[in-house]
Each structure stands twice: as C-alpha cells, then as structure tokens.
Amino acid sequence: MLCALPVHFVRSDAILPNECHYPEHAASLAETLRREQLWRIPIVLECNSLAVMDGHHRLQAALQLKLAYVPCLLLGYGDVEVIATREGYLVTPQEIVRRARAQDLYPPKTTRHRVPSALPTCNVSVCLLCGRSDRAADACRIARPADGTKMSGKSSLSSATGTATDRVFHHFTETVKDSIFLI
C-alpha cells in the first residue's frame, strides 16, 4: 500500500521528465500552490533514474515556482504497470528511462503508469520546499503578491549540510527523518 511508503524530498532539478506537459495546466497548478501554500500529492518517480512516472504537471508547477525540492514517492517498475495511451509510441520501462535521460520527451499523456493503490497525500508547506530559510520567507511573502510579481531565486540549492540559511529546512527534515528523506 502506497500510503505506508516514505515521502522523499527530491531536488526539483534532479527529476527527469519523459513527457511534455500542457502549459496552461501547469500554470494553473502553480497558481493553486502559490495561493494555498500547500503541496498535497507527491510526484511518483522511478527509484533509480528519478524519471517521472506520475506528476509531470506538478513538476512543471514546482519549476515555475522555483521550488528547490518536491515531495516524491520512489517506486520501481516491478511495482508499477505502464501502458501507452497513444498509438505509434514504444512505451516500456527501458524506453521511458532512456527518453528521460536523453530529454527526448513523449507528447503529453502518452504513458499511463498504474500504481497499486491511490497516491497518498502529504500536505507539505510550500515554504519548506523552497529549501532555504531566506527563500522560505520570500516564498511566504510572495505567496499572494499585490503587484503580480513572481517568486525569484536560484533554481538549485546548496547541500543540506552547506550554509547556515539551510537550518530551517534541515531542522524540519531532522524532525521528521523517519518518514521523509532528502535526496
């Protein structure tokens, strides 16, 4: 059952998409995240390659918001069935991972990964996903910008053991280290 699996915080820039996305849908998700300040459903990744199994639009929303980390479930293809939803495309676990690594993306919604049960909710503060205390404060202030400006900041994050500004995020991950892992 998926609800018993740990949620991992994975660097958003380490995740490999294998499908294109619909920009309007990703923008809508980003706006919902910005407004609610809560990440509710983890992205499902292949555990060895970090290729997306489920959640391409959520990943794009995270990238639009410049989130350093996203909540993810890590599964193997032994646990997940995959099918093609479009004719004329080879859809196998090996081909999906190859395309992800080569950045040779399928059209949107070409693959369908069937997981053994419903995805769990995780309800993680978007401020924590910024990864650094200074960026977390900025994210909370910019959550509902009056002037329409977007979040700013670097897309990558220093190591969790790096700078003093990572203390808030490091404290959070230490507090819940038995159930959430930083990758």
C-alpha positions, 0 to 999 in steps of 0.5 A: 500500500502506497500510503505506508511508503516514505515521502522523499524530498527530491531536488526539483532539478534532479527529476527527469521528465519523459513527457511534455506537459500542457502549459496552461495546466501547469500554470494553473497548478502553480497558481493553486500552490502559490495561493494555498501554500500547500503541496498535497500529492507527491510526484511518483518517480522511478527509484533509480533514474528519478524519471517521472512516472506520475506528476509531470504537471506538478513538476512543471508547477514546482519549476515555475515556482522555483521550488528547490525540492518536491515531495516524491514517492520512489517506486520501481517498475516491478511495482508499477504497470505502464501502458501507452495511451497513444498509438505509434509510441514504444512505451516500456520501462527501458524506453521511458528511462532512456527518453528521460535521460536523453530529454527526448520527451513523449507528447503529453499523456502518452504513458499511463503508469498504474500504481497499486493503490491511490497516491497518498497525500502529504500536505507539505508547506510550500515554504519548506520546499523552497529549501532555504530559510531566506527563500522560505520567507520570500516564498511566504511573502510572495505567496499572494503578491499585490503587484503580480510579481513572481517568486525569484531565486536560484533554481538549485540549492546548496547541500543540506549540510552547506550554509547556515540559511539551510537550518530551517529546512534541515531542522524540519527534515531532522524532525521528521527523518523517519518518514521523509528523506532528502535526496 
